[in-house]
Amino acid sequence: MKATHIREPTEGTERGVEWSAQLIENVQFIYELALAELELEAFGVDFKLTNSLRGFVLRNIPNVDTLVRRLAYFKTIGHRTTDYYRLTRYNQTRSVNQYLTHWIYPYKGKFHPQMIRALLNILKLEANETVLDPFIGSGTSAVEAQLLNINCIGIDVSPLCILQSRVKTESIYVVDEIKRLREEAIASFKSSNHADTLVSKENVAKDYNGFLNSINDERVRNFYLMAKLVAVSDRARRGRDIVHSFIKNLELMISSVDDYERAVRELNLQLGKVDMREGDARHLFLEDESVEGIMTSPPYSIALDYVANDAHAFEAMGYDLDKIRDEFVGVRGMGGNRIKLYNEDIAKSFHEMHRVLKKGRCCAIVVGNATYQKHEVKTIEFTIEQCKKLGFTLMNNINKIIYGLYNVMQTDNTLIFRKER
Ligand SMILES: C[S@@+](CC[C@H](N)C(=O)[O-])C[C@H]1O[C@@H](n2cnc3c(N)ncnc32)[C@H](O)[C@@H]1O
């Protein structure tokens, strides 16, 4: 429906069948307003944008409860505060996007979680349906799907990404055991790193690797491996003292998992199932027509070397960087060959996405054009062309332009396709 401007309704009132709805304060960009409108359309609501451009009047709402529980860009519907707004209050960081466990590990190139929640709505995914993210990265789609009771299959070639995605979504189920082992973890980390200065030998049973190996539950072991890698990363990137960083981040990680557990209880949420696995987006292990939606962002071409970026963590996990590099889309080959290989690789992954998606359902792909050796690599146009050939119809092409530090412009497009055949 086309938005027309009308007077602001009295804030927070329900006038007959009309409801007022207010955007959350952090909504600042045109693409966010576009996504907010698409969310309302997805739930079959008629709406008008008010003159403030921050409020809507809603009509013919099939189910107000659904809007309160699911919308991503709205703070209030009538007098009711949305679940999303309440969820963002459970935040151990100063960044509004890094609520609950999203912040764990400083991964470059994360999705904006609020946008993912909106897209899951726009893809019309219902509770207990399954969304696939074949380039799961730091697990943003997994956390957001889990919060909406949508099942999520996440795949990534990087073991570090799978570890992050699991820790962010699975620690909530073992929070008591995580807390029970806290002191032992700190003592063994100190012993491994400052053995002679900080801890006397008799106080410490094992070093940190011994401690990790002694944990039976994989989810608890993953949590403590992640805590170590967060500290390794802090030292590599910012030169921080590793023991100090470990203790500080461990406290924050535990508080975030606690927050998650509390949010689920206080908002009475049902959580979706998560299945995070190492794999290759070019050869998915899934059956044809087996998922109800796809939400993903392939590697941004050649722009970011994901392998070099996390080299310290891969090494700490005991991986051979050259071997890992072979399977990474976007970092194979040099010069013109790199672009050719990149295009071949993402085309294969689009083919796989088309194969596993159910007919009539939708797929959202976030991509940007990158510059490589002074040439613009037109990934957006390439994606549209390839997906159309496969039998997808382009439903929306939403352009996101953000001016960052020093007015550097960053453009991403969110492409929403429907599988017609
Ligand atoms: C743009 S990032 C995804 C970021 C993610 N949306 C997030 O919020 O963190 C692209 C991801 O693709 C992964 N990747 C690269 N080659 C892959 C392949 N062949 N199969 C699966 N994943 C791959 C990289 O490890 C990286 O995590």
PDBQT file of the ligand as one rigid body, heavy atoms in Angstrom, charges set to zero:
ROOT
HETATM    1  C1  LIG A 501      29.420 -11.556   4.669  1.00  0.00    +0.000 C 
HETATM    2  S1  LIG A 501      29.929 -12.892   5.692  1.00  0.00    +0.000 S 
HETATM    3  C2  LIG A 501      28.438 -13.305   6.486  1.00  0.00    +0.000 C 
HETATM    4  C3  LIG A 501      28.218 -12.441   7.695  1.00  0.00    +0.000 C 
HETATM    5  C4  LIG A 501      26.930 -12.763   8.415  1.00  0.00    +0.000 C 
HETATM    6  N1  LIG A 501      25.785 -12.357   7.661  1.00  0.00    +0.000 N 
HETATM    7  C5  LIG A 501      26.911 -12.143   9.812  1.00  0.00    +0.000 C 
HETATM    8  O1  LIG A 501      25.955 -11.498  10.201  1.00  0.00    +0.000 OA
HETATM    9  O2  LIG A 501      27.885 -12.326  10.540  1.00  0.00    +0.000 OA
HETATM   10  C6  LIG A 501      30.230 -14.203   4.586  1.00  0.00    +0.000 C 
HETATM   11  C7  LIG A 501      30.614 -15.529   5.207  1.00  0.00    +0.000 C 
HETATM   12  O3  LIG A 501      30.779 -16.496   4.164  1.00  0.00    +0.000 OA
HETATM   13  C8  LIG A 501      31.660 -17.493   4.647  1.00  0.00    +0.000 C 
HETATM   14  N2  LIG A 501      32.108 -18.328   3.519  1.00  0.00    +0.000 N 
HETATM   15  C9  LIG A 501      33.094 -18.117   2.613  1.00  0.00    +0.000 A 
HETATM   16  N3  LIG A 501      33.158 -19.117   1.730  1.00  0.00    +0.000 NA
HETATM   17  C10 LIG A 501      32.177 -20.009   2.053  1.00  0.00    +0.000 A 
HETATM   18  C11 LIG A 501      31.732 -21.236   1.490  1.00  0.00    +0.000 A 
HETATM   19  N4  LIG A 501      32.317 -21.791   0.429  1.00  0.00    +0.000 N 
HETATM   20  N5  LIG A 501      30.669 -21.858   2.071  1.00  0.00    +0.000 NA
HETATM   21  C12 LIG A 501      30.071 -21.328   3.183  1.00  0.00    +0.000 A 
HETATM   22  N6  LIG A 501      30.484 -20.177   3.765  1.00  0.00    +0.000 NA
HETATM   23  C13 LIG A 501      31.513 -19.512   3.200  1.00  0.00    +0.000 A 
HETATM   24  C14 LIG A 501      32.740 -16.679   5.349  1.00  0.00    +0.000 C 
HETATM   25  O4  LIG A 501      33.396 -17.478   6.314  1.00  0.00    +0.000 OA
HETATM   26  C15 LIG A 501      31.915 -15.557   5.986  1.00  0.00    +0.000 C 
HETATM   27  O5  LIG A 501      31.607 -15.905   7.306  1.00  0.00    +0.000 OA
ENDROOT
TORSDOF 0
